[in-house]
Amino acid sequence: MDIFDYKGIKPMLISEQVEPFDNPDYIFELKLDGLRCIAYCDENSVDLRNKRNIKLLPRFPELSQIYQCCNKKCILDGELNILVHGKPDFYELQRRSLLSDPFKIRLALSKYPANFAAYDIIYYKDRLVTSLSLMERKKLLSEIIAENDKIAISRYIEKDGKTLFELAKQQKLEGVVAKKKNSIYTFDKRTKDWCKIKWLKDDDFVCIGYIPKQNHMTSLILGKYDMNHNFIIMTHVTLGVSLSKLQQHNIVYLDRPRNTPIYAEYNNAVWIKPIVCTIQYMPSENINYRQAVFKCIRDDKLPFECVWLQE
């Protein structure tokens, strides 16, 4: 079956965090704080899917016409964004992704409309173009898309990664993605040909419960699975957390997970069915998640994918 009809593409993944660098063999793009998605565009329609193949147009209907900006049938890889004061705002993006009432969705899009930034092309006319080099795919992308306020092509610079990183830092943007010019596109694979350079780091954890605190504060209990599938509690986060944010995701409450010493100190904890969330923190020499702040809950990632890779 044609991959365009099948859908279900799992996009190429970005490798680990690296320090800012310059290299003439790489291009550098701004890392947008958005929602990774695949756009399937033909002459009549577009279908937007996230990494778990969930349809996004019902919650982002303002993007239903972007296929008109593509002069050929294609599959695009990119980022769904909502701009607030000219900068990507992940909170508004996630808030929209949780809405289901059409009236509330129309109100939200009238205030903060979404846009799609395309940074790669996977399929052109009736064939995959994943074996082309990145720069060949970038050229093809520029020939296909006519930009407007709903769809744009991600801009990049060559060689000067440190300069772009400093500009991103000054503007308090998330960071930069470095991509090797001759890299091919590999589905669902984390490759060092693409790497991220962030001034604030983030990490994904499994939340198994929370602790109610004074002054209406809530502290999430976070951990990961080791290579033997055992769950390890690793940290807590309180900043940026609110119970209302959790409840927006229809969390399922559980009894105490198990009667083992690791949970003994959490007598007042409320246990929930595991969910994945992202925290953001200041880099440090040892992994202590300094100044950790809750960023979001991830519906596009499963708990067992959060694995603790010990050094």
C-alpha positions in Angstrom: 0.0 0.0 0.0 1.2 3.5 -0.8 2.6 5.2 2.3 0.5 8.3 1.6 -2.7 6.2 1.9 -1.5 4.2 4.8 -0.4 7.2 7.0 1.1 6.1 10.3 4.6 7.6 9.6 6.9 7.7 12.5 9.3 10.7 11.9 13.0 10.8 12.1 14.2 11.6 15.7 16.7 14.1 17.0 19.6 12.7 19.0 21.0 13.9 22.3 21.9 17.4 23.5 25.2 18.7 22.4 27.2 21.9 23.0 27.0 24.8 20.4 29.3 24.3 17.5 30.2 25.6 14.1 30.6 23.2 11.1 30.4 23.8 7.4 28.9 20.3 6.9 25.8 21.3 8.9 22.8 23.6 8.7 21.2 25.1 11.8 17.5 25.8 12.4 15.7 27.3 15.4 14.2 24.7 17.6 10.5 25.5 17.8 8.6 24.8 21.0 5.7 23.2 19.2 4.1 19.9 18.3 5.9 17.6 15.9 3.5 16.4 13.1 3.3 15.0 9.6 1.2 16.7 6.9 -0.3 14.6 4.1 -1.2 17.0 1.4 -2.8 16.3 -2.0 -4.8 18.4 -4.4 -8.0 18.2 -2.4 -7.1 18.0 1.3 -4.6 17.8 4.1 -4.4 15.3 7.0 -2.3 16.4 10.0 -1.1 13.6 12.3 1.0 13.6 15.4 3.7 11.1 16.2 1.1 8.7 17.6 -0.9 9.0 14.3 -3.7 11.0 16.0 -5.6 13.4 13.7 -5.0 17.0 14.6 -7.3 19.0 12.3 -10.4 18.6 14.5 -8.6 20.8 17.1 -6.7 22.9 14.6 -9.3 23.5 11.8 -7.6 26.7 10.7 -4.9 24.6 9.0 -7.4 22.6 6.8 -6.6 24.7 3.7 -2.7 24.5 3.8 -2.8 21.9 1.0 -3.7 24.7 -1.4 -0.2 26.1 -0.7 1.5 22.9 -2.0 1.7 22.6 -5.8 2.3 18.8 -5.7 1.1 15.9 -3.7 3.5 15.5 -0.8 4.2 14.4 2.8 5.8 17.1 5.0 7.5 16.8 8.3 7.3 19.9 10.5 6.0 21.6 13.7 2.6 22.8 14.7 3.0 26.1 16.5 0.9 28.8 18.2 2.6 32.2 18.5 2.0 34.5 21.4 3.7 37.9 21.2 5.7 36.6 18.3 7.1 33.5 20.1 6.0 29.9 20.2 3.9 29.2 23.3 3.6 25.6 24.2 1.1 26.1 26.9 -1.5 27.6 24.5 -0.7 24.8 22.0 -1.3 22.1 24.6 -4.4 23.9 25.9 -5.9 23.8 22.4 -5.0 20.2 21.9 -7.2 19.3 24.9 -10.3 21.1 23.6 -13.1 19.1 22.0 -16.0 21.6 22.0 -16.1 23.2 18.5 -17.3 26.5 19.9 -14.4 26.7 22.4 -12.0 25.7 19.6 -13.3 28.6 17.4 -12.8 31.0 20.2 -9.3 29.8 20.8 -8.2 30.0 17.2 -9.7 33.5 16.8 -7.3 34.7 19.5 -4.2 32.5 18.9 -4.3 30.8 15.4 -2.0 27.9 14.8 0.6 27.6 12.0 2.6 24.8 10.5 6.4 25.2 9.9 7.7 22.6 7.4 11.3 21.6 7.7 11.5 18.5 5.7 9.7 16.6 2.9 9.3 12.8 3.0 7.2 12.1 -0.1 6.9 13.9 -3.5 4.3 13.2 -6.2 4.1 9.4 -5.9 7.3 8.4 -4.3 9.4 8.6 -1.2 12.3 11.0 -1.3 13.9 9.9 2.0 17.1 8.7 0.2 17.8 12.2 -1.1 20.3 14.3 1.0 18.9 16.9 3.4 19.9 19.8 1.1 18.2 18.1 -1.9 15.1 17.7 0.2 15.3 21.4 1.4 15.5 22.5 -2.3 12.5 20.4 -3.2 10.6 21.8 -0.2 11.2 25.4 -1.3 9.9 24.6 -4.8 6.6 23.0 -3.6 5.4 25.4 -0.9 3.9 28.9 -1.3 4.1 30.4 2.1 1.3 32.3 3.9 0.3 33.0 7.5 -0.7 29.3 8.0 2.3 27.5 6.5 5.9 28.4 6.3 9.3 26.8 5.5 11.7 26.6 8.4 14.7 28.9 7.8 18.2 27.8 8.4 21.8 29.1 8.3 24.9 27.2 7.3 28.1 26.7 9.4 27.5 29.3 12.2 25.7 27.3 14.8 27.1 29.2 17.7 25.8 32.5 16.4 22.3 31.2 15.9 22.4 29.6 19.4 23.3 32.9 21.0 20.5 34.7 19.1 18.0 32.0 20.3 19.3 32.4 23.8 18.9 36.2 23.7 15.3 35.9 22.5 14.6 33.1 25.1 13.8 30.6 22.5 14.2 26.9 23.1 17.4 26.5 21.1 18.8 25.2 17.8 18.7 22.0 15.8 21.9 21.0 13.9 21.5 18.8 10.8 24.1 17.2 8.6 23.8 18.4 5.0 24.2 15.0 3.5 21.9 13.2 5.9 19.1 11.0 4.6 15.7 10.7 6.2 15.3 7.5 8.4 11.9 6.7 9.9 11.6 6.4 13.7 15.4 6.4 14.2 17.4 8.6 16.5 20.5 9.6 14.6 23.5 11.8 15.4 23.0 13.4 12.0 20.4 15.6 13.7 21.2 16.9 17.2 19.7 19.6 19.5 21.5 22.5 21.1 19.3 23.9 23.9 20.0 26.6 26.5 17.4 25.0 28.8 17.4 21.3 28.9 14.3 19.1 29.3 13.6 15.5 29.9 10.6 13.2 29.9 9.5 11.3 33.0 6.7 9.1 34.0 4.4 10.6 36.7 2.9 8.0 38.9 1.3 10.3 41.5 1.4 13.6 43.3 1.7 15.0 46.8 -0.7 17.8 47.9 1.2 20.5 49.7 0.4 23.7 51.6 -0.8 26.8 49.8 -2.6 24.7 47.1 0.8 23.5 45.8 1.2 20.0 44.2 4.4 18.1 43.8 4.6 15.4 41.1 6.4 12.1 41.8 8.5 11.3 38.7 10.7 8.5 37.5 11.7 6.2 34.7 12.0 2.5 33.9 15.4 0.8 34.1 16.5 -1.7 31.5 14.8 -4.5 33.4 11.5 -2.7 33.3 11.6 -1.8 37.1 10.3 1.6 37.9 12.7 4.0 39.7 11.5 7.2 41.4 14.1 9.9 40.4 12.8 13.4 41.2 9.9 15.6 42.1 8.7 18.8 40.6 6.5 21.5 42.1 7.1 24.7 40.1 4.7 25.1 37.2 2.4 22.2 38.5 -1.3 22.6 39.0 -3.8 20.0 39.8 -6.1 21.5 37.1 -3.5 20.8 34.4 -3.5 17.1 35.4 -7.2 16.8 35.5 -7.5 18.2 32.0 -5.9 14.9 30.8 -8.6 12.6 32.4 -6.1 11.0 34.8 -7.1 7.7 36.4 -6.7 7.3 40.1 -5.2 4.1 41.6 -4.7 2.5 45.0 -1.1 2.5 46.4 1.0 0.9 43.6 2.6 -1.8 45.8 3.6 -2.4 49.3 7.4 -1.9 49.1 9.8 0.3 51.0 10.3 2.7 48.0 6.8 4.0 48.5 6.9 4.1 52.3 7.8 7.9 52.5 4.7 8.8 50.4 2.0 8.1 52.8 0.0 11.2 51.7 0.5 10.7 48.0 -2.3 10.3 45.5 -1.5 7.6 43.0 -2.5 7.8 39.3 -2.2 5.7 36.2 1.3 6.5 34.7 1.4 9.4 32.4 4.4 11.0 30.6 5.4 14.6 31.4 8.2 16.9 30.5 10.2 19.0 32.9 12.6 21.8 32.0 15.7 22.5 34.1 19.0 24.4 34.2 22.0 22.4 33.0 24.5 21.4 35.7 27.5 19.1 36.0 25.6 16.4 37.9 22.1 15.4 37.1 20.1 17.0 39.9 17.5 18.8 37.7 18.3 22.2 39.1 15.4 24.7 39.1 13.1 22.1 37.5 9.8 23.4 36.2 6.9 21.3 34.9 6.4 22.0 31.2 3.7 19.7 29.9 2.0 16.4 29.8 2.8 14.4 26.6 0.0 12.5 25.0 2.3 11.4 22.1 4.6 9.2 24.2 3.9 6.1 26.2 5.3 5.6 29.7 7.4 2.5 28.9 9.3 4.7 26.4 10.9 6.7 29.3 13.9 4.5 30.0 16.8 5.4 32.4 20.0 5.0 30.5 22.6 4.8 33.2 26.1 6.1 32.4 
